[in-house]
């Protein structure tokens, strides 16, 4: 009976087919200016860290999340994406300003989801999204940035679930006993750059299988490097990726 239950559980959590990884795209012709200092404003990173049970349920861990948020902030600042002269983080806001920030963070997430689904990764691509790169948050995002100042806004999202002992044992059992593929843990991340003059998305990078344990300094530094991979260089216009 126990074996039957384990088989049923394994069948219920079969891993989805592997998805193409580490895709980046940049708006055609865009490059960071090479003739003047660039100030990048990092909007409050959306960081979630938790543990994944044997059944696949993810339980948030507040301590892990707080630690990962702090370590990633340090790593992004140290990385100086694109050779930026200054990398600053959005200060804590209150009242209507905080609500406006939350609205734009949600809008960025919606735009990023569209890019990931229809532009970067193979799958349900819209015919109009196979080429070109026209995504925007609208010029109103500059109002939020006025609180700290910046030429570009960097949005960062990471979602990590570390497999529990039970999940890892299920993974081994499913593979050895019934040949069923079960994943243990989830490590997803993406980052996007917004031109604050126009609100346009000018670069995005995503990976459904990121590395680096964000709960530790070295792992957070590795994650930051992956999030910022293929970041536009000053004076170098890149072609669009992911066609």
Buried (B, 14 or more C-beta within 10 A) or exposed (E): EEEEEBBEBBEEBEEEEEBEEBBBBBBBEBBBEEEEEBBBBBBBBBBBBBBBBBEBEBEEBEEBBEBBBEBBBBBBBEBBBBEBEBBBBBEEBEEEBEEBBEBBBEBBBEBBEEBBBBBBBEEEBEEEBEEEBEBBBEEEBBEBBEBBEBBBBBBBBBBBBBBBEEBBBBBEBBEEEEEBBBBBBBBBBBBBBBBBEBBBBBBBBBBBBBEBBBBEBEBBBBBBBBBBEBBBBBEEEBEBBBE
